Amino acid sequence: MPGLLRAVAATAVVSGTATATRNAVNRKQAEKNVAAYSEAQQHVQVEQAAQAPPPPAACRSAGPERRRDHAA
């Protein structure tokens, strides 16, 4: 019976250590992912801010030339 109890205890220790290690690795990877996502968002915002706005569209309102065409 003591051998069985010792084996169960050893298995519990190994299992607990594996769980703790897995959780630490997952947490570290999640931190890396958050940092990479934040950096990518910042990069996109900087690029968008650096782009010049498009030139204004030409206004095709009824100017004097068009009024003469319609007046005749």
N, C-alpha and C positions, 0 to 999 in steps of 0.2 A: 504494500500500500504506500509506503513512503516514496518508493520509486515512481509510482504513478502520480503522486502529488507533486513531486519534483519536476516531472515531465510536463504536467499541466502548468505549473508556475513558469517554467522556462518558455513554454509556448506562448503564454500570456505576455511575457516580457518581450519576446521577439515580435509578437503581433503589435504590441503597443509601440515599440520602437519603429516598426515599419510604418504604422499609421502616422506617427509624429513626423517621420522623415517625408512621407508622401505629402502631408499637409504643408510642411515647410517649403517643399519644392513647388507645390501648387501656388502658395502665397507669393513666392518669389517670382514665378512666371506671371502671375496676375499683376504684380507691381511693374514688371517690365512691359507688359501689354498696355497698361494705363499710361506709362511714360511715353511709349512709342506713339500711342494714339494722340496724346496731348501735343507731342512734338509735330506730328503730321498735321493736326488742326492748325497749329500756330504757323506752320510753313504755308499752308493754303491761304490763311488770312493775310500773311505778308505778301504773297504773290498777287492776291486779288487787290490789295491796297496799292501795289506798285504799278499795276496796269493802268494805263491812261484811259480815261473815259472815251467812249466812241464819239466821233465828231457829230455835231447836231445835224439832224436831217434838214434838207433844204425845204423851206416853206414855199409851197406852191399856191399861195393865196391869189385872189383875183387882183392883180396889179393893174396899172393903167393900160398896159398892152392888151390885156384880156378884155378890159371894159370897152376898148375901142372896137374889138372884134364883135362884141355882142351888141354894140350900139348901132351898128349899120344894118 
